[in-house]
Amino acid sequence: DMGGIIMKFDKWFNSLALLAAIGLLLAPIFFPICPVEMGKPPMRCFYVYRAELLFAGLAVIGAVALFRVKTREARKVLGIGILLLALIIFALPFSGVLGICGHAASPCHITAIFSCGVSILLALSGAVIAWHEPAQAGEQEQTTE
């Protein structure tokens, strides 16, 4: 049954978005950033991952909402929102945005690689969610014209 396959397809991308967003939320736990030293201001990576925490948290909320919404319009809006959040998360470590520590030996560089990679998965899932048209909806539009 084609409807069941489409439902599984949608849930797979919903799940991918949720797992990617949770991964971004937890990234600094598994890939620690540079430590904050007493008496010194935090390095740039500290602020990057504070911002990532905020945007990843919003992406988790959006991904959870995907499992609850029923309308195509709501899925499209959430998908676009997740895509935009992923693009912001991807851009944060670059020096033109916030940037991370300049020396390559800093642990935050590993966190940045992980975050950029996972944000690409989040962006792709958001794009598929936003622009994937279920076959049933397309058939209904054709029959009503």
C-alpha positions, 0 to 999 in steps of 0.5 A, spaced: 500 500 500 503 506 497 500 510 503 503 506 508 510 507 504 509 514 504 507 514 512 514 510 513 518 515 509 515 521 512 517 518 519 524 516 517 525 523 515 522 526 522 526 521 526 532 523 522 531 530 523 530 528 531 536 524 532 540 529 528 538 535 532 539 531 539 546 529 536 547 537 535 544 538 542 549 533 545 555 534 541 559 538 546 558 533 551 561 527 546 566 532 543 568 537 549 570 544 547 576 548 549 575 549 557 574 556 560 580 558 564 579 562 571 580 569 570 580 569 563 574 570 558 571 564 554 574 563 547 570 564 541 568 556 541 564 557 548 559 562 545 559 558 538 556 552 542 552 556 547 548 559 540 548 551 537 545 549 544 539 554 543 538 553 535 539 545 536 534 545 542 529 549 537 530 544 532 529 538 537 522 542 538 521 542 531 522 535 530 518 533 535 512 537 533 513 533 526 510 527 529 504 531 532 502 535 526 497 532 520 497 538 515 501 538 509 502 546 510 504 545 518 510 539 515 512 544 510 513 550 515 516 545 520 521 543 515 523 550 512 524 552 520 529 546 521 532 547 514 534 554 516 536 552 523 541 547 520 544 552 516 545 557 522 548 551 526 552 550 520 555 557 519 556 558 527 563 555 527 566 559 521 570 566 522 565 570 518 559 568 523 562 567 530 568 563 529 572 558 533 579 558 536 584 559 531 589 554 533 588 547 529 590 543 536 584 546 539 579 540 541 573 545 539 575 543 531 573 536 532 566 539 535 566 543 529 567 538 524 561 533 528 557 539 528 557 541 521 556 534 518 550 533 523 547 539 521 548 537 513 544 531 515 539 536 519 538 540 513 537 535 508 532 532 512 528 539 513 529 540 506 526 533 504 520 534 509 519 541 507 518 539 499 516 532 499 509 531 496 506 525 498 503 521 492 496 522 495 496 529 495 498 530 488 493 525 486 487 529 489 489 535 486 489 532 479 482 529 480 479 536 483 482 540 477 
